[in-house]
Amino acid sequence: MEDPVRLLSDLFRAAITAVDGRGSVAAALQASGGERPVEVIGLGKAAVGMSRGALDVFGNRIRRGLIVTASGCSDISDRRFECYEGGHPVPDERSFTAGQRLLDFLHESPPDVEFLFLISGGASALVDAPAPGIAPEELVELNRWLLGSGFDIGAMNAIRKSVSRIKGGGLLRYIGNRPAKALYISDVAGDRVADIGSGPLGPIEIRPLPPLPEPISALIEKVHSAPPADNQVRVERRIVATLTDAMDSAAAEARRRGLDVFIHDERLAGEAEEAGAAIAQKLLQAPAGIHIWGGETVVRLPPNPGRGGRSQHLALAAAVRLSGCDGISLLAAGTDGVDGTGDAAGAIIDGCTIARGTEQGANSTAALARADAGTFLEAAGSLLRTGATGTNVTDIVIGLKTEA
C-alpha cells in the first residue's frame, strides 16, 4: 500500500481535475454556433478558469468580459476583460464596487450582443449590490451573522436574496431582449441553479424565510420595493460540473489503483463536529477500501473564533474519534482550495494526529470549542494546502481503511 497521504492527495486531485472550470466550460461550448459578438460575465470562485474555457472556444467572438472572483485575476491577461476581486466569505467594499460595475456593464451592452454568464460558488459574497433601503455596512453585518447562524445554504440564500439587487433573479432586469446563456459549476445540494451564487439569473422563486431574531427581521423589513425582475427573460441555463462528477472521478482513480470503493450517497450536512465523529465511527465499522462522502457542513461560530473552516473542523472531530486507531486515514477538504480562514484547503488525519498535536502543546477539545481546528492541525502537521483550484463543488471527504 502506498503512502496514505500521497494516495488521498492524488484522489483529491483527480476529483478536482474532473470539475476544472476551464475544461468544463470549453467542453460545454464546443457545439455552440452563432455569429453574434459575445460578452462574458464570470462570477464566483471559478470565474477565471471558466472564462479561460470561454476564450478557448469563442476566441475573437468575445467582445469584452467582466470577472468577479476571490483571487487570481492575474491569471487572465486578456485586455478585453475587466477583473475584480471581492470579499469572501463576507462581502466587503470591493464586493459592492464589483456589484455596481456589473450592473453598469450590463446596462452599457449594445443590443446586438449575446451574454455568456459563468456562475460558480462564492458569488453570493464576492459580488453584491444592496437592495434599496439597505446600507452596505448592514449587508456586511447580516452576512457575518449568517455565517455563524448554523443555517444551511438554502436558508442563507433565501435571506441574501431578500436584501440584494443582484441575487434571486435580479440580473434579469438588465438582460432585456438580448440572448443569454448561463453555465454553472454547482456547489449546492440538488444542483439547483436558483441556489448557485444565490441565483442572480433566476429562475425567480419565493421561498419562506426561516425564523429570525428581531434585529435581522427588522433589517429585512427596511427593504424598499423594486420593480420585479422578469421571469420570462430568455436564459439558457446548464450545469457543467457537480460534486457527483468530482466524487465519481476520485472513485475511478481509486479503482484504477486496484482499491475497493464505497461512495456514500447521503450528502454531508449539519454540524461539522457531529459529521466528523459519525464518519469516523462508520470507518471503524466499514470494510477495507476507499470511502467517499461529499457535501457541506456548518460550524456555529463562538465569539472570536479561531482559524480554520468546516472541513478542518470535521477532520479534527474525526481525528479525536480515531485517536490511537491504526489503518485509517481521512482527507476532508474544500474543492475550491480554501477552507474558512487561513490558507489550507482542509486536512489529512489519521490515528496519530491527536497525539502529534498534543505533543506540540495543542489541545483538541479547546480547538473544537473555539472553532480553531486549523491551529491544532497545523501543530499536528496535518493541514492540506493546494492553493486555489479554479473550481468549487463544496467539500469532499475521502477515507482510507487498509484492514477490516
HELIX and SHEET records of a PDB file:
HELIX    1   1 PRO A    4  ALA A   18  1                                  15    
HELIX    2   2 GLY A   21  LEU A   29  1                                   9    
HELIX    3   3 ALA A   47  PHE A   58  1                                  12    
HELIX    4   4 GLY A   59  ARG A   61  5                                   3    
HELIX    5   5 CYS A   73  ASP A   75  5                                   3    
HELIX    6   6 GLU A   93  GLU A  108  1                                  16    
HELIX    7   7 ALA A  123  LEU A  126  1                                   4    
HELIX    8   8 PRO A  136  LEU A  147  1                                  12    
HELIX    9   9 ILE A  153  LYS A  161  1                                   9    
HELIX   10  10 GLY A  170  TYR A  174  5                                   5    
HELIX   11  11 ALA A  189  ASP A  191  5                                   3    
HELIX   12  12 ILE A  196  SER A  198  5                                   3    
HELIX   13  13 GLU A  214  GLU A  221  1                                   8    
HELIX   14  14 LEU A  243  ARG A  256  1                                  14    
HELIX   15  15 ALA A  272  GLN A  285  1                                  14    
HELIX   16  16 ARG A  310  LEU A  322  1                                  13    
HELIX   17  17 THR A  353  GLU A  359  1                                   7    
HELIX   18  18 SER A  364  ALA A  369  1                                   6    
HELIX   19  19 ALA A  373  ALA A  380  1                                   8    
SHEET    1   A 6 PHE A  81  GLU A  85  0                                        
SHEET    2   A 6 ILE A  62  THR A  69  1                                        
SHEET    3   A 6 VAL A  38  LEU A  43  1                                        
SHEET    4   A 6 GLU A 114  SER A 120  1                                        
SHEET    5   A 6 ALA A 180  ILE A 185  1                                        
SHEET    6   A 6 VAL A 235  ALA A 241  1                                        
SHEET    1   B 6 VAL A 261  ILE A 263  0                                        
SHEET    2   B 6 GLY A 289  GLY A 295  1                                        
SHEET    3   B 6 ASP A 395  LYS A 401 -1                                        
SHEET    4   B 6 ILE A 328  GLY A 334 -1                                        
SHEET    5   B 6 GLY A 346  ASP A 350 -1                                        
SHEET    6   B 6 LEU A 383  LEU A 384 -1                                        
END                                                                             
